Amino acid sequence: MATDHDHQVLVVGAGPVGLMTALCLVERGVDVRILDKEWRPTLHSFALALHPETLRSLEEFGLAHDLTERGRRLERILFFDTARQIGRIDYTALPSAHPYLLVVPQSILESALEEKLRQHKVQVEWNHQALAFHQDDHGVQVEIAELEKVSLGYPIARSEWAVRRKQQVDVDYVVAADGYRSTTRQSLGIRFADYGHAQTFFVFEFPYTAELPPEMRIVLGDGHSNVFWPIEDGRGRWSFEVSMSETETPGMDQFRKLLETRAPWFSPVPESIYWSTLIRFDRRLSENCGEGRVWLAGDAVHATGPVGIQSMNVGLREAGLIARNMASALQGGGEAGLAGYEKACRSEWLELLGVEGAPSLTGEAPSWVQADPDRITPCIPGSGEELSRLLTQIGLHYAPRTATVT
Ligand SMILES: Cc1cc2nc3c(=O)[nH]c(=O)nc-3n(C[C@H](O)[C@H](O)[C@H](O)COP(=O)(O)OP(=O)(O)OC[C@H]3O[C@@H](n4cnc5c(N)ncnc54)[C@H](O)[C@@H]3O)c2cc1C
């Protein structure tokens, strides 16, 4: 087994949060290696919008301008019931250099981050899986498998991933941004605590034949949240919250029926779909964000509903915080900052998940907000002070007790 002693930090996972962590570390002069068990970046665009605060943090790397050029600005959220528009939130009221939501496919964000890393001479090592960790007071030993596709089977051709070679890496720290099913979190024995109210969504991407509206549209129904995103010319996405008992990928018939019953005002009525899927979202938070020299970030730490795109956006800012504190620890500044990262991250998520400090109703709250205020926070693309300002517009008072993770 080959051994590598050359790197200070190993980032496991090259999703948006891992890429951002690696970039923030490299910019601080840290020697980084980043790997991912997949054979290429995502082609999907699961999380498709950036919050204003995220764009501000991307400015640091000269990425906000390019992404804004490639994305689509949405200046407001409109709220609907089945019959009509019932409310709105304007992003233009935010005191931000980017007072809008930016719709940009996750794949474009990831390739922009990867390209920036390449400019720093850091290449993502695709097809590399972190298998196991052993840590002591001085560092972490990581076992890595390099994967390759091997052809199997005759007469029916098929292929399977196999381990081409194994290597052992010695690093000072590991950041695992290895997603919702984080095997790092599991191997550290960290509980992914459940905060209830999981949600199942049917998602449909479809040809949108009219001019796209300049807003995100949220439909709040009886116990369900639904969202329409104008993605790009000729393309829209609807996500409908459905019963937890649903298990099958939905088709055009279900799409038509959901539109008729939940958004009959929507036009033009779609006649086909590009793709559809069924996804379940839990509400969870890790009891710790790491242990010793192995730390977690992004979906490895938290899970929430998809409407407000909070998990990826807050995760991208966690990347900046953990990188800053890890760089400082590597430069002899001690590890207190890493404990501070955990505290800030968990506090923010306990609030976003409504476990602590949930927004309260003010006298200005309209009846649709009064009906179910807890359901609204996870639907708003924002966090921290920005979320507070947005919620004020619909009569909710939210005072984040901790500074936003930045
Ligand atoms: C099907 C689906 C639909 C989604 N829809 C939405 C949505 O509508 N709205 C929304 O806001 N969010 C959505 N999300 C969530 C959103 O994609 C995530 O919040 C975002 O990608 C988080 O980024 P991350 O970097 O933390 O984790 P991920 O993007 O999950 O990246 C983790 C990476 O780690 C790699 N990895 C895992 N284990 C290892 C290992 N042992 N060694 C090496 N690499 C490893 C994986 O291959 C992966 O590339 C969706 C996610 C999924 C899976």
The ligand as an SDF file (V2000), in Angstrom:
LIG
                    3D

 53 58  0  0  0  0  0  0  0  0999 V2000
  -31.7840   13.4820   -5.2480 C   0  0  0  0  0  0  0  0  0  0  0  0
  -31.5050   14.7720   -4.5230 C   0  0  0  0  0  0  0  0  0  0  0  0
  -32.3440   15.8600   -4.7220 C   0  0  0  0  0  0  0  0  0  0  0  0
  -32.1080   17.0510   -4.0410 C   0  0  0  0  0  0  0  0  0  0  0  0
  -32.9600   18.1090   -4.2480 N   0  0  0  0  0  0  0  0  0  0  0  0
  -32.7250   19.2700   -3.5840 C   0  0  0  0  0  0  0  0  0  0  0  0
  -33.5910   20.3890   -3.7360 C   0  0  0  0  0  0  0  0  0  0  0  0
  -34.5710   20.3590   -4.4620 O   0  0  0  0  0  0  0  0  0  0  0  0
  -33.2960   21.5280   -3.0240 N   0  0  0  0  0  0  0  0  0  0  0  0
  -32.2100   21.5810   -2.1950 C   0  0  0  0  0  0  0  0  0  0  0  0
  -31.9790   22.6000   -1.5710 O   0  0  0  0  0  0  0  0  0  0  0  0
  -31.4090   20.5340   -2.0440 N   0  0  0  0  0  0  0  0  0  0  0  0
  -31.6340   19.3970   -2.6990 C   0  0  0  0  0  0  0  0  0  0  0  0
  -30.7970   18.3410   -2.5080 N   0  0  0  0  0  0  0  0  0  0  0  0
  -29.6910   18.4830   -1.5570 C   0  0  0  0  0  0  0  0  0  0  0  0
  -28.5140   19.2230   -2.1620 C   0  0  0  0  0  0  0  0  0  0  0  0
  -28.1120   18.5590   -3.3400 O   0  0  0  0  0  0  0  0  0  0  0  0
  -27.4290   19.2190   -1.0870 C   0  0  0  0  0  0  0  0  0  0  0  0
  -27.8490   20.0880   -0.0360 O   0  0  0  0  0  0  0  0  0  0  0  0
  -26.0780   19.6810   -1.5560 C   0  0  0  0  0  0  0  0  0  0  0  0
  -25.6120   18.9300   -2.6540 O   0  0  0  0  0  0  0  0  0  0  0  0
  -25.1180   19.4950   -0.3680 C   0  0  0  0  0  0  0  0  0  0  0  0
  -23.8300   19.4800   -0.7430 O   0  0  0  0  0  0  0  0  0  0  0  0
  -22.7220   18.6180    0.0290 P   0  0  0  0  0  0  0  0  0  0  0  0
  -21.4570   19.0050   -0.6630 O   0  0  0  0  0  0  0  0  0  0  0  0
  -22.8180   18.8050    1.5020 O   0  0  0  0  0  0  0  0  0  0  0  0
  -23.0590   17.0800   -0.2160 O   0  0  0  0  0  0  0  0  0  0  0  0
  -23.2450   16.2750   -1.6070 P   0  0  0  0  0  0  0  0  0  0  0  0
  -23.6100   17.1830   -2.7240 O   0  0  0  0  0  0  0  0  0  0  0  0
  -24.1430   15.1380   -1.2770 O   0  0  0  0  0  0  0  0  0  0  0  0
  -21.7840   15.7310   -1.8900 O   0  0  0  0  0  0  0  0  0  0  0  0
  -21.1830   14.6820   -1.1630 C   0  0  0  0  0  0  0  0  0  0  0  0
  -20.1060   14.0660   -2.0360 C   0  0  0  0  0  0  0  0  0  0  0  0
  -19.3290   13.1710   -1.2440 O   0  0  0  0  0  0  0  0  0  0  0  0
  -18.9880   12.0500   -2.0220 C   0  0  0  0  0  0  0  0  0  0  0  0
  -18.6510   10.9460   -1.0930 N   0  0  0  0  0  0  0  0  0  0  0  0
  -19.4770   10.3560   -0.1960 C   0  0  0  0  0  0  0  0  0  0  0  0
  -18.8020    9.4240    0.5140 N   0  0  0  0  0  0  0  0  0  0  0  0
  -17.5260    9.4340    0.0600 C   0  0  0  0  0  0  0  0  0  0  0  0
  -16.3380    8.6950    0.4040 C   0  0  0  0  0  0  0  0  0  0  0  0
  -16.3360    7.7820    1.3780 N   0  0  0  0  0  0  0  0  0  0  0  0
  -15.1940    8.9550   -0.2710 N   0  0  0  0  0  0  0  0  0  0  0  0
  -15.1820    9.8920   -1.2720 C   0  0  0  0  0  0  0  0  0  0  0  0
  -16.2700   10.6090   -1.6350 N   0  0  0  0  0  0  0  0  0  0  0  0
  -17.4140   10.3940   -0.9650 C   0  0  0  0  0  0  0  0  0  0  0  0
  -20.2220   11.8000   -2.8720 C   0  0  0  0  0  0  0  0  0  0  0  0
  -19.9020   11.0690   -4.0430 O   0  0  0  0  0  0  0  0  0  0  0  0
  -20.6660   13.2300   -3.1780 C   0  0  0  0  0  0  0  0  0  0  0  0
  -20.1520   13.7110   -4.4170 O   0  0  0  0  0  0  0  0  0  0  0  0
  -31.0070   17.1500   -3.1680 C   0  0  0  0  0  0  0  0  0  0  0  0
  -30.1410   16.0540   -2.9950 C   0  0  0  0  0  0  0  0  0  0  0  0
  -30.3860   14.8820   -3.6460 C   0  0  0  0  0  0  0  0  0  0  0  0
  -29.4220   13.7260   -3.4390 C   0  0  0  0  0  0  0  0  0  0  0  0
  1  2  1  0
  2  3  1  0
  2 52  2  0
  3  4  2  0
  4  5  1  0
  4 50  1  0
  5  6  2  0
  6  7  1  0
  6 13  1  0
  7  8  2  0
  7  9  1  0
  9 10  1  0
 10 11  2  0
 10 12  1  0
 12 13  2  0
 13 14  1  0
 14 15  1  0
 14 50  1  0
 15 16  1  0
 16 17  1  0
 16 18  1  0
 18 19  1  0
 18 20  1  0
 20 21  1  0
 20 22  1  0
 22 23  1  0
 23 24  1  0
 24 25  2  0
 24 26  1  0
 24 27  1  0
 27 28  1  0
 28 29  2  0
 28 30  1  0
 28 31  1  0
 31 32  1  0
 32 33  1  0
 33 34  1  0
 33 48  1  0
 34 35  1  0
 35 36  1  0
 35 46  1  0
 36 37  1  0
 36 45  1  0
 37 38  2  0
 38 39  1  0
 39 40  1  0
 39 45  2  0
 40 41  1  0
 40 42  2  0
 42 43  1  0
 43 44  2  0
 44 45  1  0
 46 47  1  0
 46 48  1  0
 48 49  1  0
 50 51  2  0
 51 52  1  0
 52 53  1  0
M  END
$$$$
